[in-house]
Amino acid sequence: MGFIALVIAGLDVMTLNSVLLKTFAIVDPQLVWSGVGWGLALATAAVICTASILRIHPERWGALLFARAGLIGAMVGGTALFVQLIAVID
C-alpha cells in the first residue's frame, strides 16, 4: 500500500506544475485558492477524525480497518478527480 501511495504521489508531482498553471489560466484564481483551502480543511478534518477514532474506540482493530478503508477510498477518489481534471484541461 505504501508503494502505491509513493507511485501516485510521484505521478502527481510530475504533472502538478502543468495542471496548476493551466488551472490558474482558465479558472478565476480566487476560486482556485478557495478550492485549495477547502481541500486542506477537509484533509485536516480527516486526520483529526482518524486520530480520535483510533485513540478512543474500544475495538481498535475495527477502527483501524475502517480508517484504512477510508484513507484508501480518499486516495482513490482524489486520484480519480485529478485524472478527470487533467482530461478536462488537456
N, C-alpha and C positions, 0 to 999 in steps of 0.2 A: 504494500500500500504506500509506503514511503517513496519507493522508486517511481510509482505512477505520479505521485504528487510532485516529485522533482522534475519529471519529464514535462508535465503540464506547466509547471512554473517556468521551465526553460523555454517552452514554446511561447508562453505568454510574454516573457521578457523580450524575445526576438521580434515579436510583432507589435509590442505595446507602443513603441515610438510612432510608427506609421498610423496606427489606429488613433492615437491621441491627436496627432497633427491633423488628420482628416476630420476627426470629430469636432475639434475646435474651429476648423474652417467651415464646416457645414452647419453645425448647431450653434445656437447662441451660447457664448462662454458661461453666462450666468446659469443656464440650465445644466451645462456640463458639470460645473462646480457643485451645483445643487445635488446632482446625481451621485457625484463622488462623496459628498458629505453624507447623504443617506446610506450609501454603501458602507462607509466607515462606521456609521452609527449602528447599522444592523449587524455588522461583524462584531462590534464591541458588545452588543446585547447578546449575541450568540455565545461569545466567550464567557461572559458573566453568568448566563443561564447554565451553560455546560459545567462551569466550575462549581456553581452552587448545587447543582443536581448531584454531581459526583461526591461532594462533601457531605450532604445531608441525607441522601437517600439510604434507607435501611438495606435494600438489596443492591449493593453497589455493582454487582456483575450485570444486573439488568439495566441499571442506569448507564453503565459504561457501554453496553451493547447499543442502547438507543442513542447515546451520544455519538458513537462511531457511525451509526447508520445516518444520523442527521448530518454529520460532517461530510460523509461521502456524498449524500444527496445534495448538499450545498455545493460541493466541489463540482459534481457533475452538472448541476443546474447552472452554475456560474460559467462553466466551460461552454455549455450549450448556448447560453446567451452571448458569450464572447464570440463564438463561431458565427452566430446569426449577425452580430454587429459587423464582423469582418465581411460577411457576404453582402450585406446591405451597402457598406461603404465602398467595396471594390466594385 
